[in-house]
């Protein structure tokens, strides 16, 4: 559970927007609880606890006519929330133009059975918002004992380009407390009817490795592709997309080929697609192209290398002109451990997040991608049932001091390496830290903090 939560949060926050919680309560959710840009979350106000999208379910919208709209027409939408353990259900949806998805409205909602329309900055429950309302939201009237909600949406009178739809659903356990409810979020892009939306990869840095943002790729590493019209949908893969232990090579009709080999698609959106690179012995420039239901993108070239190690970090860990490593303690996911939920770093490094400095002699955990082959061998796109030791020699350095460490590919994940590192006897304070695999350093400039 610790690894699943950590990977979900850090893959999620590094690659996609952090989703929001939805308040499922009598009277429906307040405005701006969808997970869309600029919205608060129910986590912010303490209405529900738990981690979004960590359960076995999902929230989805069936748009009736696919992910397209015809200006001026009324479309019937159906929100469905699935979770095997839930007993009560709630939701909230908003629709906004892609050109300004934080503060402008696109189309108008009409209430349906069990669904009401609310206006931004208006605490009164209304059946309709005025036409000049900046944003409106449709939410449940009361927690429902059924998991579907049906209502109407009137498309804008004119073609406004792509429209972004944000939805959050609450699968409540019915214990009358905030504890244990499961929150799911999703987002979609609606295109004007007749739009072709042929995909295009951007000219500058179209393909980057996660965590270090380098333009080099290697077998099994994780990549971000950037461009326009890459997908009509926005979602992360789920367990239903896998064929046993085999990851999907297509998601929402989106496929990616690297040097003619299919990559494994984990996330799609109109402007970003995330994939695990396929296995390949080639080095040097290779081609990357993306195909969706509207056609095939321009072909771009990236440099393929033997290995491309990169340590886990996020932009949130960039503080005072220093990029800090995202490392945790062995007790990170154990609720009765004093290091539960704590990252390695000086206290209050990031407001609201728990940190403490590492001490010489104790163990910390680092994560990485792009670290090469394992023993026994692991295939890209195939989930390993057990841990696999690294086949190449490696070092973890604190400054110039080499630490004792064990490194392996994590079981039940794809392309994620874990290093259990014994902190060496080094001076207190910030210190540079790096990973070197078979003589190849990450190229990142990262720091961690040592305490007494």
BELPEUR-V490124 format. One record per residue. RES is the residue in three letters. D_LAST is the distance of its C-alpha to the last C-alpha in whole Angstrom. Layout:
res:RES d_last:D_LAST
res:RES d_last:D_LAST
//
This chain:
res:UNK d_last:30
res:UNK d_last:26
res:UNK d_last:28
res:UNK d_last:31
res:UNK d_last:29
res:UNK d_last:27
res:UNK d_last:29
res:UNK d_last:32
res:UNK d_last:29
res:UNK d_last:28
res:UNK d_last:32
res:UNK d_last:33
res:UNK d_last:31
res:UNK d_last:31
res:UNK d_last:35
res:UNK d_last:37
res:UNK d_last:36
res:UNK d_last:34
res:UNK d_last:37
res:UNK d_last:38
res:UNK d_last:38
res:UNK d_last:42
res:UNK d_last:43
res:UNK d_last:46
res:UNK d_last:47
res:UNK d_last:51
res:UNK d_last:52
res:UNK d_last:50
res:UNK d_last:47
res:UNK d_last:46
res:UNK d_last:47
res:UNK d_last:44
res:UNK d_last:43
res:UNK d_last:44
res:UNK d_last:41
res:UNK d_last:43
res:UNK d_last:41
res:UNK d_last:41
res:UNK d_last:41
res:UNK d_last:38
res:UNK d_last:38
res:UNK d_last:38
res:UNK d_last:34
res:UNK d_last:34
res:UNK d_last:36
res:UNK d_last:35
res:UNK d_last:38
res:UNK d_last:37
res:UNK d_last:34
res:UNK d_last:33
res:UNK d_last:33
res:UNK d_last:36
res:UNK d_last:38
res:UNK d_last:36
res:UNK d_last:39
res:UNK d_last:42
res:UNK d_last:44
res:UNK d_last:45
res:UNK d_last:47
res:UNK d_last:50
res:UNK d_last:53
res:UNK d_last:56
res:UNK d_last:58
res:UNK d_last:61
res:UNK d_last:62
res:UNK d_last:59
res:UNK d_last:57
res:UNK d_last:59
res:UNK d_last:61
res:UNK d_last:64
res:UNK d_last:65
res:UNK d_last:66
res:UNK d_last:66
res:UNK d_last:65
res:UNK d_last:63
res:UNK d_last:62
res:UNK d_last:58
res:UNK d_last:57
res:UNK d_last:53
res:UNK d_last:52
res:UNK d_last:49
res:UNK d_last:48
res:UNK d_last:46
res:UNK d_last:47
res:UNK d_last:46
res:UNK d_last:47
res:UNK d_last:49
res:UNK d_last:49
res:UNK d_last:49
res:UNK d_last:49
res:UNK d_last:48
res:UNK d_last:48
res:UNK d_last:50
res:UNK d_last:50
res:UNK d_last:52
res:UNK d_last:51
res:UNK d_last:52
res:UNK d_last:50
res:UNK d_last:51
res:UNK d_last:49
res:UNK d_last:47
res:UNK d_last:45
res:UNK d_last:48
res:UNK d_last:51
res:UNK d_last:54
res:UNK d_last:56
res:UNK d_last:58
res:UNK d_last:59
res:UNK d_last:58
res:UNK d_last:61
res:UNK d_last:60
res:UNK d_last:61
res:UNK d_last:61
res:UNK d_last:58
res:UNK d_last:56
res:UNK d_last:56
res:UNK d_last:56
res:UNK d_last:53
res:UNK d_last:53
res:UNK d_last:50
res:UNK d_last:49
res:UNK d_last:52
res:UNK d_last:51
res:UNK d_last:55
res:UNK d_last:56
res:UNK d_last:58
res:UNK d_last:61
res:UNK d_last:60
res:UNK d_last:59
res:UNK d_last:61
res:UNK d_last:61
res:UNK d_last:59
res:UNK d_last:56
res:UNK d_last:53
res:UNK d_last:52
res:UNK d_last:53
res:UNK d_last:51
res:UNK d_last:53
res:UNK d_last:51
res:UNK d_last:53
res:UNK d_last:55
res:UNK d_last:53
res:UNK d_last:51
res:UNK d_last:53
res:UNK d_last:54
res:UNK d_last:55
res:UNK d_last:53
res:UNK d_last:55
res:UNK d_last:56
res:UNK d_last:59
res:UNK d_last:59
res:UNK d_last:61
res:UNK d_last:60
res:UNK d_last:62
res:UNK d_last:61
res:UNK d_last:62
res:UNK d_last:65
res:UNK d_last:64
res:UNK d_last:62
res:UNK d_last:59
res:UNK d_last:57
res:UNK d_last:54
res:UNK d_last:53
res:UNK d_last:50
res:UNK d_last:50
res:UNK d_last:47
res:UNK d_last:47
res:UNK d_last:44
res:UNK d_last:45
res:UNK d_last:44
res:UNK d_last:45
res:UNK d_last:44
res:UNK d_last:44
res:UNK d_last:46
res:UNK d_last:44
res:UNK d_last:45
res:UNK d_last:41
res:UNK d_last:39
res:UNK d_last:37
res:UNK d_last:38
res:UNK d_last:40
res:UNK d_last:40
res:UNK d_last:40
res:UNK d_last:41
res:UNK d_last:42
res:UNK d_last:44
res:UNK d_last:46
res:UNK d_last:49
res:UNK d_last:51
res:UNK d_last:55
res:UNK d_last:57
res:UNK d_last:60
res:UNK d_last:63
res:UNK d_last:65
res:UNK d_last:61
res:UNK d_last:61
res:UNK d_last:57
res:UNK d_last:57
res:UNK d_last:53
res:UNK d_last:52
res:UNK d_last:49
res:UNK d_last:48
res:UNK d_last:48
res:UNK d_last:45
res:UNK d_last:42
res:UNK d_last:44
res:UNK d_last:42
res:UNK d_last:38
res:UNK d_last:35
res:UNK d_last:33
res:UNK d_last:29
res:UNK d_last:30
res:UNK d_last:33
res:UNK d_last:35
res:UNK d_last:39
res:UNK d_last:38
res:UNK d_last:39
res:UNK d_last:39
res:UNK d_last:40
res:UNK d_last:38
res:UNK d_last:36
res:UNK d_last:36
res:UNK d_last:38
res:UNK d_last:39
res:UNK d_last:43
res:UNK d_last:44
res:UNK d_last:47
res:UNK d_last:50
res:UNK d_last:52
res:UNK d_last:50
res:UNK d_last:50
res:UNK d_last:52
res:UNK d_last:50
res:UNK d_last:46
res:UNK d_last:44
res:UNK d_last:41
res:UNK d_last:43
res:UNK d_last:43
res:UNK d_last:43
res:UNK d_last:47
res:UNK d_last:47
res:UNK d_last:46
res:UNK d_last:49
res:UNK d_last:47
res:UNK d_last:44
res:UNK d_last:46
res:UNK d_last:44
res:UNK d_last:47
res:UNK d_last:48
res:UNK d_last:50
res:UNK d_last:49
res:UNK d_last:51
res:UNK d_last:53
res:UNK d_last:51
res:UNK d_last:50
res:UNK d_last:49
res:UNK d_last:50
res:UNK d_last:48
res:UNK d_last:50
res:UNK d_last:52
res:UNK d_last:50
res:UNK d_last:49
res:UNK d_last:46
res:UNK d_last:44
res:UNK d_last:44
res:UNK d_last:41
res:UNK d_last:42
res:UNK d_last:45
res:UNK d_last:45
res:UNK d_last:48
res:UNK d_last:46
res:UNK d_last:43
res:UNK d_last:43
res:UNK d_last:40
res:UNK d_last:41
res:UNK d_last:40
res:UNK d_last:41
res:UNK d_last:44
res:UNK d_last:44
res:UNK d_last:46
res:UNK d_last:46
res:UNK d_last:47
res:UNK d_last:45
res:UNK d_last:46
res:UNK d_last:47
res:UNK d_last:48
res:UNK d_last:50
res:UNK d_last:48
res:UNK d_last:51
res:UNK d_last:51
res:UNK d_last:54
res:UNK d_last:54
res:UNK d_last:58
res:UNK d_last:59
res:UNK d_last:58
res:UNK d_last:56
res:UNK d_last:54
res:UNK d_last:54
res:UNK d_last:53
res:UNK d_last:50
res:UNK d_last:48
res:UNK d_last:45
res:UNK d_last:43
res:UNK d_last:42
res:UNK d_last:40
res:UNK d_last:39
res:UNK d_last:36
res:UNK d_last:34
res:UNK d_last:30
res:UNK d_last:28
res:UNK d_last:25
res:UNK d_last:24
res:UNK d_last:24
res:UNK d_last:26
res:UNK d_last:27
res:UNK d_last:25
res:UNK d_last:22
res:UNK d_last:23
res:UNK d_last:22
res:UNK d_last:22
res:UNK d_last:24
res:UNK d_last:21
res:UNK d_last:22
res:UNK d_last:19
res:UNK d_last:19
res:UNK d_last:20
res:UNK d_last:18
res:UNK d_last:17
res:UNK d_last:16
res:UNK d_last:19
res:UNK d_last:19
res:UNK d_last:20
res:UNK d_last:24
res:UNK d_last:24
res:UNK d_last:25
res:UNK d_last:23
res:UNK d_last:20
res:UNK d_last:17
res:UNK d_last:16
res:UNK d_last:20
res:UNK d_last:21
res:UNK d_last:17
res:UNK d_last:16
res:UNK d_last:13
res:UNK d_last:13
res:UNK d_last:11
res:UNK d_last:13
res:UNK d_last:17
res:UNK d_last:17
res:UNK d_last:20
res:UNK d_last:22
res:UNK d_last:23
res:UNK d_last:21
res:UNK d_last:18
res:UNK d_last:14
res:UNK d_last:11
res:UNK d_last:8
res:UNK d_last:8
res:UNK d_last:6
res:UNK d_last:8
res:UNK d_last:11
res:UNK d_last:11
res:UNK d_last:14
res:UNK d_last:15
res:UNK d_last:19
res:UNK d_last:20
res:UNK d_last:24
res:UNK d_last:27
res:UNK d_last:30
res:UNK d_last:33
res:UNK d_last:32
res:UNK d_last:35
res:UNK d_last:37
res:UNK d_last:36
res:UNK d_last:37
res:UNK d_last:39
res:UNK d_last:40
res:UNK d_last:40
res:UNK d_last:42
res:UNK d_last:41
res:UNK d_last:42
res:UNK d_last:42
res:UNK d_last:40
res:UNK d_last:38
res:UNK d_last:39
res:UNK d_last:36
res:UNK d_last:33
res:UNK d_last:34
res:UNK d_last:32
res:UNK d_last:32
res:UNK d_last:35
res:UNK d_last:33
res:UNK d_last:30
res:UNK d_last:27
res:UNK d_last:24
res:UNK d_last:20
res:UNK d_last:19
res:UNK d_last:16
res:UNK d_last:17
res:UNK d_last:19
res:UNK d_last:17
res:UNK d_last:19
res:UNK d_last:17
res:UNK d_last:19
res:UNK d_last:21
res:UNK d_last:24
res:UNK d_last:26
res:UNK d_last:29
res:UNK d_last:31
res:UNK d_last:31
res:UNK d_last:33
res:UNK d_last:35
res:UNK d_last:34
res:UNK d_last:36
res:UNK d_last:34
res:UNK d_last:31
res:UNK d_last:28
res:UNK d_last:25
res:UNK d_last:22
res:UNK d_last:20
res:UNK d_last:17
res:UNK d_last:15
res:UNK d_last:12
res:UNK d_last:12
res:UNK d_last:10
res:UNK d_last:10
res:UNK d_last:9
res:UNK d_last:6
res:UNK d_last:9
res:UNK d_last:12
res:UNK d_last:14
res:UNK d_last:17
res:UNK d_last:18
res:UNK d_last:21
res:UNK d_last:24
res:UNK d_last:26
res:UNK d_last:29
res:UNK d_last:32
res:UNK d_last:31
res:UNK d_last:31
res:UNK d_last:28
res:UNK d_last:28
res:UNK d_last:29
res:UNK d_last:26
res:UNK d_last:24
res:UNK d_last:20
res:UNK d_last:17
res:UNK d_last:14
res:UNK d_last:10
res:UNK d_last:7
res:UNK d_last:4
res:UNK d_last:0
//
